[in-house]
Amino acid sequence: MKFDGRKASRVKMDHKQPVNLMGSDGTWRRSCVLLDVSQTGAKLEVEGTLDVLQAKEFFMLLSSTGLAYRRCELVWIDGTMAGVHFITDNKRKPASAQPAAQNSTQSK
């Protein structure tokens, strides 16, 4: 479902979905509620001070163990709400997309 003129379809959460933001260096952590999410970003309600988000880049932890996460950058802040963009590493090519090494066999 698209809304707010966004390029990517966003899903609004029907129930409070708790997540955490954590600094890339692990020195800070904030509890949040995930309000909506898409493939490219999310809207969050952040608990506590937002001054730590000035780092611009951090992790959104989707599980209590930290095994599921997304690397994010801050897009906007409005009161206790924040918009984040998910950072993807498009520089890497899958192994199948890289040219295979050509082996030349020489007959003796």
C-alpha positions in Angstrom: 0.0 0.0 0.0 1.5 3.4 -1.0 0.8 6.5 1.0 2.4 9.9 1.5 3.6 10.0 -2.1 6.5 7.6 -1.3 8.3 5.6 -4.0 8.3 2.3 -2.0 5.2 0.7 -0.6 5.0 1.0 3.2 3.3 -1.2 5.7 1.7 0.4 8.8 1.9 -1.6 12.0 -1.4 -2.5 13.5 0.2 -3.3 16.9 3.2 -1.7 18.6 6.3 -3.4 17.3 9.2 -2.7 19.7 12.6 -2.2 18.1 15.9 -0.6 19.3 18.3 1.8 17.7 22.0 1.3 18.5 25.0 3.3 17.6 27.4 1.8 15.1 30.1 1.8 17.8 27.7 0.3 20.4 28.0 3.2 22.8 24.3 4.0 22.9 20.9 2.4 22.5 17.3 3.7 22.3 14.0 1.9 22.6 11.6 2.7 19.8 8.2 1.7 18.3 8.2 0.8 14.6 5.3 2.7 13.0 5.7 1.8 9.4 8.3 0.1 7.2 9.2 -0.4 3.6 12.1 -2.0 1.7 14.0 1.3 1.8 13.2 2.8 5.2 11.0 3.2 8.3 9.2 5.6 10.6 9.9 5.2 14.3 8.7 6.7 17.5 11.8 7.1 19.7 11.8 7.0 23.5 14.2 9.2 25.3 16.5 11.9 23.9 17.1 12.1 20.2 20.5 13.8 20.5 22.4 10.5 19.8 20.8 10.3 16.4 23.0 13.2 15.3 25.5 10.4 14.5 23.5 10.0 11.3 24.4 6.3 10.9 23.3 3.5 13.3 21.6 0.1 13.5 17.9 -0.7 14.0 17.7 -3.9 16.0 14.6 -5.9 15.0 15.1 -8.7 17.6 15.9 -8.7 21.3 19.1 -10.7 20.6 20.3 -8.3 17.9 20.6 -11.0 15.3 18.1 -9.3 13.0 19.1 -5.7 12.2 19.2 -3.1 9.5 21.9 -0.5 9.0 20.3 3.0 8.9 20.9 6.6 8.4 18.8 9.4 9.8 16.5 11.2 7.2 14.4 13.4 9.5 13.3 14.1 13.1 10.0 15.6 14.2 9.5 15.6 17.9 9.7 12.0 19.0 9.3 10.7 15.5 12.2 9.8 13.2 12.5 8.7 9.6 15.3 6.4 8.6 16.7 5.1 5.3 18.1 1.6 5.2 21.7 1.5 3.9 22.4 -1.2 1.4 25.8 -2.2 0.0 25.2 -2.2 -3.7 29.0 -2.3 -4.5 29.2 -6.0 -4.0 28.3 -8.3 -6.8 27.0 -11.8 -6.1 29.5 -14.6 -6.9 27.3 -15.7 -9.8 27.5 -12.3 -11.4 31.3 -12.2 -11.4 33.1 -13.6 -14.5 34.3 -17.1 -14.0 38.0 -17.7 -14.1 39.0 -19.2 -17.5 41.2 -22.2 -17.2 43.2 -23.0 -20.2 44.3 -26.6 -20.5 47.3 -27.3 -22.6 47.8 -30.6 -24.2 51.2 -32.1 -24.1 
